[in-house]
Amino acid sequence: MSETAEPTGPGRVVGTPVTAVYPELRGKAAVVTGAARGMGARFAAALAARGVDVVGADIDADAMAVTAKEIAEEVAGAEGPGRVVAAGMDVTRAEDHEAVAASAAREFGRLDFWINNAGIFPFAEVGDVTPAQIRATLSVNVEGVLFGAQAAARHMRPGGAIVNMSSVSAVRVRRGRGAYCASKAAVAHLTESLAVELGDQGIRVNSIAPGYIDTEMTRWVREDPKALQHALDVVPLHRLGSPEEVVGPLLFLLSDSARYVTGHGIAVDGGSRHV
């Protein structure tokens, strides 16, 4: 992965990282949750551009349908792009995961990859965290990962791969994000448990832990000069990451290059977890 280093604004860099092609991904099938926007949409687009058929699932079914159409147009010029099929899904419902997994297997004749990307990012000081907020956060961010892995494992053959979205917040406290940090710590540990148990089926499970990535979820950082400056100060590379810089590790973890990698988390954070 490489990029230019000329800033175009605070924390930004010019250019798109160059990622490996991984030709073995072509012809495979994947499910990406939370794919209507943000990182999920970029994951779906990157996979489709490399010939992977994708079911993009999101609680906002209408937005997912629009995104699927936009991705199809975006990758139309690629060599043998994969199809993108939109599906509605509430990740807190185990039956929704099963329905999407079964649909993907029927539609594409196989299910090779599952990316548990859907999540919420609530804010509340510790004293203000309500029972409803902590329940919702754990339900979406943790139960959603478990249910997704369960459904995927029922439909995958040996050689399948699951990638969960954790966060550097799993190991670093962020004020006002207690519920979120706890949920991502759970995701990181759950990933290890899933890797041990699903290894019996030849299924690999890993996680990605993004830091400050320039997406809709972190728009608040861009909009708050103090927050942006703090982010740039605590990141050793002194810039925000781009979504494409998370796509590269995802493709690696799904590829044959990582076929002996399971139960691990890759931090994509510019080094911020070390300071």
Secondary structure, 3 states (H helix, E strand, C coil): CCCCCCCCCCCCCCCCCCCCCCHHHCCCEEEEECCCCHHHHHHHHHHHHCCCEEEEEECCHHHHHHHHHHHHHHCCCCCCCCCEEEEECCCCCHHHHHHHHHHHHHHHCCCCEEEECCCCCCCECHHHCCHHHHHHHHHHHHHHHHHHHHHHHHHCCCCCEEEEECCHHHCCCCCCEHHHHHHHHHHHHHHHHHHHHHHHHCCEEEEEEECCECCHHHHHHHHCHHHHHHHHHHCCCCCCECCHHHHHHHHHHHCHHHCCCCCCEEEECCCHHHC
